[in-house]
Amino acid sequence: MFIISSLLVLFILTFKFLSSYIKTIRTGDPNETNLTYWMFSYDFKSKNKEWVPEDKQLLQRKRNRNFLVFVLYILAFSIFLLLNSFTAHLLDVIVNPKFSYPV
């Protein structure tokens, strides 16, 4: 249970750091805001009907940001699994207490 709780704390701190880092970096996309930090760059709808190729540096920054958002999603899923495991361990301790008092 100690390993799960320490991993949970580590993943939550990493999630907070990564989300604040993603909020601060900017790729140059006009659709980016602090509220849409969790979205991939291809989730934004283009206002322009015609397709215009983007700059290679902008595409590389978008790929890097998309990778960080993907890692953020993986962390969120891992936190969900660890929290469920922690809750199961905690309920097992509550239901079946095994205290051994030293004599």
C-alpha distances in whole Angstrom, upper triangle without the diagonal:
4,5,5,6,9,10,10,12,14,15,16,18,20,21,23,24,25,27,29,30,31,33,35,36,39,41,44,44,45,43,40,39,36,35,35,33,30,33,35,38,40,38,41,45,48,50,53,54,55,53,53,51,49,49,47,45,44,43,41,40,39,37,35,34,33,31,29,29,28,25,24,24,22,19,20,19,16,15,16,14,10,11,12,9,7,10,10,7,8,11,11,10,13,15,15,14,15,16,18,20,22,26
4,5,5,6,9,10,11,12,14,15,17,18,20,21,23,24,26,27,28,30,32,33,35,38,40,43,43,45,42,39,38,35,35,35,32,30,33,35,38,40,39,41,45,48,51,53,54,55,53,53,51,49,48,46,44,43,42,40,39,38,36,34,33,33,30,28,29,28,24,24,24,22,19,20,20,16,15,17,15,12,13,14,12,9,13,13,10,11,15,14,13,16,18,18,17,17,17,19,21,22,26
4,6,5,6,8,10,10,12,14,15,16,18,20,21,22,24,26,27,28,30,32,33,36,37,41,41,43,40,37,36,33,33,33,30,28,31,32,35,37,36,39,43,45,48,51,52,53,50,50,48,46,45,43,41,41,39,37,36,35,33,31,30,30,27,25,26,25,21,21,22,19,17,18,18,14,13,15,14,10,12,14,11,10,13,14,11,13,16,16,15,18,21,20,19,19,20,22,24,25,29
4,6,5,6,9,10,10,12,14,15,16,18,20,21,22,24,25,26,28,30,31,34,36,39,39,40,38,35,34,31,31,30,28,26,29,30,33,35,34,37,40,43,46,48,49,50,48,48,46,44,44,42,40,39,38,36,34,34,32,30,29,28,26,24,24,23,20,19,19,17,14,15,14,11,10,12,10,6,8,10,8,6,10,11,9,11,14,14,14,17,19,19,19,20,21,23,25,27,31
4,5,5,6,9,10,11,12,14,15,17,18,20,21,23,24,26,27,29,30,34,35,39,38,40,38,34,33,30,29,30,27,25,29,30,33,35,34,37,40,43,46,48,50,51,49,49,47,44,44,43,41,39,38,36,35,34,33,30,29,29,27,24,24,23,20,19,20,18,15,15,16,12,10,12,12,8,8,11,9,7,10,12,10,11,14,15,14,16,19,19,19,20,21,23,25,26,30
4,5,5,6,9,10,11,12,14,16,17,18,20,21,22,24,26,27,29,32,34,37,37,39,37,34,32,29,29,30,27,25,28,30,33,35,34,36,40,43,45,48,50,50,48,48,46,43,43,41,39,38,37,35,33,33,31,29,28,28,25,23,23,23,19,19,20,18,14,16,16,13,11,14,14,10,11,14,12,10,14,16,14,14,18,18,18,20,23,23,22,22,23,25,27,28,31
4,5,5,6,8,10,10,12,14,15,16,18,20,21,22,24,26,27,30,31,35,35,37,34,31,30,28,27,27,24,22,25,26,30,32,31,33,37,40,43,45,46,47,45,45,43,40,40,38,36,35,34,32,30,30,28,26,25,24,22,20,20,19,16,15,16,14,11,13,13,10,9,12,11,8,10,13,11,10,14,15,14,15,19,19,19,21,24,24,24,24,25,27,29,31,34
4,5,5,6,9,10,10,12,14,15,16,18,20,21,22,24,26,29,30,34,33,35,33,30,28,25,25,25,23,20,24,25,28,30,29,32,35,38,41,43,45,46,44,44,42,40,40,38,36,35,34,32,30,29,28,26,24,24,22,19,19,19,16,14,15,13,10,11,11,9,6,9,9,6,7,10,10,9,11,14,13,14,17,18,18,20,22,23,23,24,25,28,30,31,35
4,6,5,6,9,10,11,12,14,15,17,18,20,21,23,25,28,30,33,33,35,32,29,28,24,24,25,22,21,24,26,29,31,30,32,36,39,41,44,46,47,44,44,42,40,39,38,36,34,34,32,30,29,28,26,24,24,23,20,20,20,17,15,17,15,12,12,14,12,9,12,13,10,10,14,13,11,14,17,16,16,19,21,20,22,24,25,25,26,26,29,30,32,35
4,6,5,6,9,10,11,12,14,16,16,18,20,21,23,26,28,31,31,33,31,28,27,24,24,24,21,20,23,24,27,30,29,31,35,37,40,42,44,45,43,42,40,37,37,35,33,32,31,29,27,27,26,23,22,22,20,17,18,18,14,13,15,14,10,12,14,11,10,13,14,11,12,16,15,14,17,19,18,19,22,23,23,25,27,28,27,28,29,31,33,34,37
4,5,5,6,9,10,10,12,14,15,16,18,20,21,24,26,29,29,31,29,25,24,22,22,21,18,17,20,21,24,26,26,28,32,34,37,39,41,42,39,39,37,35,35,33,31,30,29,27,25,24,23,21,19,19,17,14,15,15,11,10,12,10,7,8,10,8,6,10,11,9,11,14,14,13,16,18,18,19,22,23,23,25,27,28,28,29,30,33,35,36,40
4,5,5,6,9,10,11,12,14,15,17,19,20,23,25,28,28,29,27,24,23,20,19,20,17,16,19,21,24,26,25,27,31,33,36,39,41,42,39,39,38,35,35,34,31,30,29,28,25,25,24,22,20,20,18,15,15,16,13,11,12,12,8,8,11,10,7,10,12,10,10,14,15,14,16,19,19,19,21,23,23,25,27,29,28,30,31,33,35,37,40
4,5,5,6,9,10,11,12,14,16,17,19,22,24,27,28,29,27,24,22,19,20,20,17,17,20,22,24,27,26,28,32,34,37,39,41,42,40,39,38,35,34,33,30,29,29,27,24,24,24,21,19,20,19,15,16,17,14,12,14,14,10,11,14,13,11,14,16,14,14,18,18,17,19,22,22,21,24,26,26,27,30,31,31,32,32,35,36,37,41
4,5,5,6,8,10,10,12,14,15,16,20,22,25,25,27,26,22,21,18,19,19,16,15,18,19,22,25,24,26,30,32,35,37,39,40,37,36,35,32,31,30,27,26,26,24,21,21,20,17,16,17,15,12,13,14,10,9,12,11,8,10,13,11,10,14,16,14,15,18,19,18,21,23,23,23,26,28,28,29,32,33,33,34,35,37,39,40,44
4,5,5,6,9,10,10,12,14,16,19,20,23,23,25,23,20,19,16,16,16,13,11,15,17,19,22,21,23,27,29,32,34,36,37,35,34,33,30,30,29,27,25,24,23,20,20,19,17,15,15,14,11,10,12,9,6,9,10,6,7,11,10,9,12,14,13,14,17,18,18,20,22,23,23,26,28,28,29,32,33,33,35,36,38,40,41,45
4,6,5,6,9,10,11,13,15,18,20,23,23,24,22,19,17,14,15,15,12,12,16,18,20,23,22,24,27,29,32,34,37,38,36,35,34,31,31,30,27,25,25,24,21,21,21,18,16,17,16,13,12,14,12,9,12,13,10,10,14,14,12,15,17,16,16,19,21,20,21,24,25,25,27,29,29,30,33,34,34,36,37,39,41,42,46
4,6,5,6,9,10,11,13,16,18,21,22,24,22,19,17,14,16,16,13,13,17,18,20,23,23,24,28,30,32,34,37,37,35,34,33,29,29,28,25,24,24,22,19,19,19,16,14,16,15,11,12,15,12,10,13,14,11,13,16,16,14,17,20,18,19,22,23,22,24,27,27,27,30,32,32,33,36,37,37,38,39,41,42,44,47
4,5,5,6,9,10,11,14,16,19,19,21,20,16,16,13,15,14,10,10,14,15,17,20,20,21,25,26,29,31,34,34,32,31,29,26,26,25,22,21,20,19,16,16,16,13,11,12,11,8,9,11,9,7,11,12,10,11,14,14,14,17,19,18,19,22,23,23,25,27,28,28,31,33,33,34,37,38,38,39,40,43,44,46,49
4,5,5,6,9,10,13,15,18,18,19,17,14,13,10,11,11,7,8,11,13,15,18,18,19,22,24,27,29,32,33,30,30,29,26,26,25,22,20,21,19,16,16,16,14,11,12,13,9,8,11,10,7,10,12,11,11,14,15,14,16,19,19,19,22,24,23,25,28,28,29,31,33,33,34,37,38,39,40,41,44,45,47,51
4,5,5,6,9,12,15,17,18,19,18,14,12,9,11,12,9,11,14,16,17,21,20,20,24,26,28,30,33,34,32,31,30,26,26,25,23,21,22,20,17,17,18,15,13,15,15,11,11,15,13,11,14,16,14,14,18,18,17,20,22,22,22,25,27,26,27,30,31,31,33,35,35,36,39,41,40,42,43,45,47,48,52
4,5,5,6,10,13,16,16,18,18,14,13,11,13,13,10,11,14,15,16,20,20,20,24,25,27,29,32,32,30,29,27,24,23,22,19,18,19,17,14,14,15,12,10,13,13,9,10,14,12,11,14,16,14,15,19,19,19,21,24,23,24,27,28,28,29,32,33,33,35,37,38,39,41,43,42,44,45,47,48,50,53
4,5,5,8,10,13,13,15,14,11,10,9,11,10,6,8,10,11,12,16,16,16,20,21,24,26,28,29,27,26,24,21,21,20,18,16,16,15,12,11,13,10,7,10,11,7,8,11,11,9,12,15,14,14,18,19,18,21,23,23,24,26,28,28,30,32,33,33,36,38,38,39,42,43,43,45,46,48,50,52,55
4,6,8,11,13,13,14,13,9,8,6,8,8,6,9,11,13,13,17,16,16,20,21,23,25,28,29,27,26,25,22,22,22,19,17,18,17,14,13,15,13,10,12,14,11,10,14,14,12,15,17,16,16,20,21,20,22,25,25,25,28,30,29,31,34,35,34,37,39,39,40,43,44,44,46,47,50,51,53,57
4,6,10,12,13,14,14,11,10,8,12,12,9,12,14,15,15,19,19,18,22,22,24,26,29,30,28,27,25,22,21,21,18,16,18,17,13,14,16,14,11,14,15,12,13,17,16,15,18,20,19,19,23,24,23,25,28,28,28,31,32,32,33,36,37,37,39,42,42,43,45,47,47,48,49,52,53,54,58
4,7,9,11,13,13,10,10,10,13,12,9,12,14,14,13,17,18,17,20,21,23,24,27,28,25,24,22,19,18,17,14,13,14,13,9,10,13,10,8,12,13,11,12,15,15,14,17,20,19,20,23,24,24,26,28,29,29,32,33,33,35,38,38,39,41,43,44,45,47,48,49,50,51,53,55,56,60
4,6,8,10,10,8,9,10,13,12,10,13,13,13,11,15,16,15,18,18,19,21,24,24,22,20,19,15,15,15,12,10,12,12,8,9,12,11,9,12,14,13,13,16,17,17,19,21,21,22,25,26,26,28,31,31,32,34,36,36,38,40,41,41,44,46,46,47,50,51,51,53,54,56,58,59,63
4,6,9,10,8,11,13,15,13,11,14,13,12,9,13,14,13,16,16,18,19,22,21,19,17,15,12,11,12,9,6,9,9,5,6,10,9,8,10,13,13,13,16,17,17,19,22,22,23,25,27,27,29,31,32,33,35,37,38,39,41,43,43,45,47,48,49,51,53,53,55,56,58,60,61,65
4,6,9,8,11,13,16,14,13,16,15,14,11,14,15,13,15,14,16,16,20,19,17,15,14,11,10,12,10,7,10,11,9,9,12,13,11,14,16,16,16,19,21,20,22,25,25,26,28,30,31,32,35,35,36,38,40,41,42,44,46,46,48,50,51,52,54,56,56,58,59,61,63,65,68
4,5,6,9,12,14,12,12,14,12,11,8,11,12,9,11,10,12,13,17,17,15,14,13,10,11,13,12,8,10,12,10,8,12,13,11,13,16,16,15,18,20,20,21,24,25,25,27,29,30,31,33,34,35,37,39,40,41,43,45,45,47,49,50,51,53,55,55,57,58,61,63,65,68
4,6,8,12,13,11,13,15,14,14,11,13,13,10,11,10,11,12,16,17,16,15,15,13,14,16,15,12,14,16,14,12,16,17,14,16,19,19,18,21,23,22,23,26,27,26,29,31,31,32,35,36,36,38,41,41,42,44,46,46,48,50,51,52,54,56,56,58,60,63,64,66,70
4,7,10,10,8,10,13,10,11,9,11,10,7,9,9,10,13,16,17,16,16,17,14,16,18,17,13,14,17,14,12,15,17,14,14,18,17,16,19,21,20,20,24,24,24,26,29,28,29,32,33,33,35,38,38,39,41,43,43,45,47,48,49,51,53,54,56,57,60,62,64,67
4,7,8,6,7,10,9,10,8,11,11,9,12,12,14,16,19,20,19,19,18,16,17,18,16,13,14,16,13,11,14,14,11,12,16,15,13,16,18,17,18,21,22,21,24,26,26,27,30,31,31,33,35,36,36,39,41,41,42,45,46,46,48,50,51,53,54,57,59,61,64
4,5,5,7,10,10,12,12,14,13,11,14,15,16,19,22,24,23,22,22,19,20,22,20,16,18,19,15,14,17,17,13,15,18,16,14,18,19,17,18,22,21,20,23,26,25,26,29,30,30,32,34,34,35,38,39,39,41,43,44,44,47,49,49,51,53,55,57,59,63
4,6,6,9,11,13,13,17,15,14,17,19,20,23,26,27,26,26,25,22,23,24,22,19,20,20,17,16,18,17,14,15,17,15,13,17,18,15,17,20,19,18,22,24,22,23,27,27,27,29,32,31,32,35,36,36,38,40,41,41,44,46,46,48,49,52,54,55,59
4,6,8,9,12,13,16,13,13,16,18,19,22,25,27,26,26,26,23,25,25,24,20,21,22,19,17,19,19,15,15,18,16,13,17,18,15,16,19,19,17,20,22,21,22,25,26,25,27,30,30,30,33,35,35,36,39,40,40,42,44,45,47,48,51,53,55,59
4,5,6,9,10,12,10,9,13,15,17,20,22,24,23,23,23,20,22,23,21,18,18,19,16,14,16,16,12,12,15,14,11,14,16,13,14,17,18,16,19,21,21,21,25,26,25,27,30,30,31,33,35,35,36,39,40,40,42,45,45,48,49,52,54,56,59
4,6,8,9,13,11,11,15,17,19,22,24,26,24,24,23,20,21,21,19,16,17,17,14,12,14,13,9,10,12,10,8,11,13,10,12,15,15,14,17,19,19,20,23,24,24,26,28,28,29,32,33,34,35,38,39,39,41,43,44,46,47,50,52,54,57
4,7,9,12,10,12,15,18,20,23,25,26,24,25,24,22,23,22,21,18,18,18,15,13,14,13,10,9,11,9,6,9,11,8,8,12,12,11,14,16,16,17,20,21,21,23,25,26,27,29,31,31,33,35,36,37,39,41,41,43,45,48,50,52,55
4,6,8,6,8,12,14,17,20,21,23,21,21,21,19,20,20,20,16,15,16,14,11,12,13,10,8,11,11,7,9,12,10,10,14,15,14,16,18,19,19,22,24,24,25,28,29,29,31,33,34,35,37,39,40,41,43,44,46,48,51,53,55,59
4,5,5,8,11,13,17,19,20,21,19,19,18,16,18,17,17,14,12,13,12,8,9,10,8,5,9,9,7,8,11,11,11,14,15,15,17,19,20,21,23,25,25,27,29,30,31,33,35,36,37,39,41,42,43,45,46,48,50,52,55,56,60
4,5,6,9,11,14,15,17,18,15,15,15,13,14,14,14,11,10,11,10,6,8,10,8,7,10,11,10,11,14,14,14,17,19,19,20,23,24,24,27,28,29,31,33,34,35,37,39,39,41,43,44,45,47,49,50,51,53,56,58,60,64
4,5,8,9,13,14,15,16,13,14,14,13,15,15,16,13,11,13,13,9,10,13,11,9,12,14,12,13,16,16,16,18,21,20,21,24,25,25,27,30,30,31,34,35,36,38,40,41,42,44,46,46,48,50,51,53,55,57,60,62,65
4,6,9,13,15,16,17,16,17,17,16,18,19,19,16,14,16,15,12,13,15,13,10,14,15,12,13,17,16,15,18,20,19,20,23,24,24,26,28,29,30,32,34,34,36,38,39,40,42,44,44,46,48,49,51,53,56,58,60,64
4,6,9,12,13,15,14,15,16,14,17,18,18,15,14,17,15,12,14,16,14,12,16,17,14,16,19,18,18,21,23,22,23,26,27,27,29,31,31,33,35,36,37,39,41,42,42,45,46,47,48,50,52,54,56,59,61,63,67
4,6,9,10,12,12,14,15,15,18,20,20,17,16,19,18,15,17,19,17,16,19,20,18,19,23,22,21,24,26,25,26,29,30,30,32,35,35,35,38,39,40,42,44,45,45,48,50,50,51,53,55,57,59,62,64,66,70
4,5,7,9,9,10,12,12,15,18,19,15,15,18,18,15,17,20,18,17,21,22,20,21,25,24,24,27,29,28,29,32,33,33,35,38,38,39,41,43,43,45,47,48,49,51,53,53,55,57,58,60,62,65,67,69,73
4,6,9,10,11,14,14,17,20,21,18,18,21,21,18,21,23,21,21,24,25,23,25,28,27,27,30,32,31,32,35,36,36,38,41,40,42,44,45,46,48,50,50,51,54,55,56,57,59,61,63,65,68,70,72,76
4,6,7,8,12,13,16,19,20,17,17,21,21,18,21,24,22,22,25,27,25,26,30,29,29,32,34,33,35,38,38,38,41,43,43,44,47,48,48,50,53,53,54,56,58,59,60,62,63,66,67,70,72,74,78
4,7,9,13,14,18,21,23,20,19,23,23,21,23,26,25,23,27,28,27,28,31,31,30,33,35,35,36,39,40,39,42,44,44,45,48,49,50,51,54,54,55,57,59,60,61,63,65,67,69,72,74,76,80
4,6,10,12,16,18,21,18,18,22,22,20,22,25,24,23,27,29,27,28,32,32,31,34,36,36,37,40,41,41,43,45,46,47,49,51,51,53,55,56,57,59,61,61,63,65,66,68,70,73,75,77,81
4,7,9,13,15,18,15,14,18,19,17,19,22,22,21,24,26,25,25,29,29,29,31,34,34,34,37,39,39,41,43,44,45,47,49,49,51,53,54,55,57,59,60,61,63,64,66,68,71,73,75,79
4,6,10,12,15,13,13,16,17,16,18,21,21,20,23,25,25,26,29,29,29,32,34,34,35,38,39,40,42,44,44,46,48,49,50,52,54,55,56,58,60,61,62,64,65,67,68,71,73,75,79
4,7,9,12,10,10,13,15,14,15,18,19,18,21,23,23,24,27,28,28,30,32,33,34,36,38,38,40,42,43,44,46,48,49,51,52,54,55,57,58,59,61,62,64,65,67,69,72,73,77
4,6,9,7,7,10,11,11,13,15,16,16,18,20,20,22,24,25,26,28,30,31,32,34,35,36,38,40,41,43,44,46,47,49,50,51,53,55,56,57,59,61,61,63,65,67,69,71,74
4,6,5,6,9,10,11,12,14,15,16,18,20,21,22,25,26,27,29,30,31,33,35,36,37,39,40,42,44,45,46,48,50,51,52,54,55,57,58,60,61,62,63,65,67,69,70,74
4,5,5,6,9,10,10,12,14,15,16,19,20,21,23,24,26,27,29,30,31,33,35,36,38,39,40,42,43,45,46,48,49,50,52,54,55,57,58,60,60,62,63,65,67,68,72
4,5,5,6,9,10,11,12,14,15,17,18,20,21,23,24,26,27,29,30,32,33,35,36,37,39,41,42,43,45,47,48,49,51,52,53,55,57,58,59,60,61,63,65,66,70
4,5,5,6,9,10,10,12,14,15,16,18,20,21,22,24,26,27,29,30,31,33,35,36,37,39,40,41,43,45,46,47,49,51,52,53,55,57,57,59,60,62,64,65,69
4,5,5,6,9,10,10,12,14,15,16,18,20,21,22,24,25,27,28,30,31,33,34,36,37,39,40,42,43,45,46,48,49,51,52,54,55,56,57,59,61,63,64,68
4,5,5,6,9,10,11,13,14,15,17,18,20,21,23,24,26,27,29,30,32,33,34,36,37,39,41,42,43,45,47,48,49,51,52,54,54,55,57,59,61,62,66
4,5,5,6,9,10,11,12,14,15,16,18,20,21,23,25,26,27,29,30,31,33,35,36,37,39,41,42,43,45,46,47,49,51,52,53,54,55,57,59,60,64
4,5,5,6,9,10,10,12,14,15,16,18,20,21,22,24,25,27,29,30,31,33,34,36,37,39,40,41,43,45,46,47,49,51,51,53,54,57,59,60,64
4,5,5,6,9,10,10,12,14,15,16,18,20,21,22,24,26,27,28,30,32,33,34,36,38,39,40,42,43,45,46,48,49,50,51,53,55,57,59,62
4,5,5,6,9,10,11,12,14,15,17,19,20,21,23,25,26,27,28,31,32,32,35,36,37,38,41,42,43,45,46,48,48,49,51,53,55,56,60
4,5,5,6,9,10,10,12,14,15,16,19,20,21,23,25,25,27,29,30,31,33,35,36,37,39,40,42,43,45,46,47,48,49,52,54,55,59
4,5,5,6,9,10,10,12,14,15,17,18,20,21,23,24,25,27,29,30,31,33,35,36,37,39,40,42,43,45,46,47,49,51,53,55,59
4,5,5,6,9,10,11,12,14,15,16,18,20,21,22,24,26,27,28,30,32,33,34,36,37,39,40,42,43,44,45,47,49,51,53,56
4,5,5,6,9,10,10,12,14,15,16,18,20,21,22,24,25,26,28,30,31,32,34,36,37,38,40,41,42,43,45,47,49,50,54
4,5,5,6,9,10,10,12,14,15,17,19,20,21,23,24,25,27,29,30,31,33,35,36,37,39,40,41,43,44,47,49,51,54
4,5,5,6,9,10,11,12,14,15,17,18,20,21,23,24,26,27,29,30,32,33,35,36,38,39,40,41,43,46,48,50,53
4,5,5,6,9,10,10,12,14,15,16,18,20,21,22,24,26,27,28,30,31,32,34,36,37,38,39,40,43,45,46,50
4,5,5,6,9,10,10,12,14,15,16,18,20,21,22,24,25,26,28,30,31,32,34,36,36,38,39,42,44,46,49
4,5,5,6,9,10,11,12,14,15,17,18,20,21,23,24,26,27,29,30,31,33,35,36,37,39,42,44,46,50
4,5,5,6,9,10,11,12,14,15,16,18,20,21,22,24,26,27,29,30,32,33,34,35,37,39,42,44,47
4,5,5,6,9,10,10,12,14,15,16,18,20,21,22,24,25,26,28,30,31,32,33,35,37,39,41,45
4,5,5,6,9,10,10,12,14,15,16,18,20,21,22,24,26,27,28,30,31,33,34,37,39,41,45
4,5,5,6,9,10,11,12,14,15,17,19,20,21,23,25,26,27,29,30,32,34,36,39,41,45
4,5,5,6,8,10,10,12,14,15,16,18,20,21,22,24,26,27,28,29,31,33,36,38,42
4,5,5,6,8,10,10,12,14,15,16,18,20,21,22,24,25,26,28,29,32,34,36,40
4,6,5,6,9,10,11,12,14,15,17,18,20,21,22,24,25,27,29,32,35,37,41
4,5,5,6,9,10,11,12,14,15,17,19,20,21,22,24,25,28,30,33,35,39
4,5,5,6,8,10,10,12,14,15,16,18,20,21,22,23,25,28,30,32,36
4,5,5,6,9,10,10,12,14,15,16,18,20,21,23,24,27,30,32,36
4,5,5,6,9,10,11,12,14,15,16,18,20,22,24,27,30,32,36
4,5,5,6,9,10,11,12,14,15,16,18,19,22,24,27,29,33
4,5,5,6,9,10,11,12,14,15,16,18,19,22,25,27,31
4,5,5,6,8,10,10,12,14,15,17,20,23,25,28,31
4,5,5,6,9,10,10,12,14,16,18,22,25,27,31
4,5,5,6,9,10,10,11,13,15,18,21,24,27
4,5,5,6,9,10,10,13,15,18,20,23,26
4,5,5,6,8,10,13,15,19,21,24,27
4,5,5,6,8,10,13,16,19,22,25
4,6,5,5,8,10,13,16,19,22
4,6,6,9,11,15,17,21,23
4,6,10,12,16,18,22,24
4,6,9,13,16,19,21
4,6,10,12,16,18
4,6,10,13,15
4,6,10,12
4,6,9
4,6
4
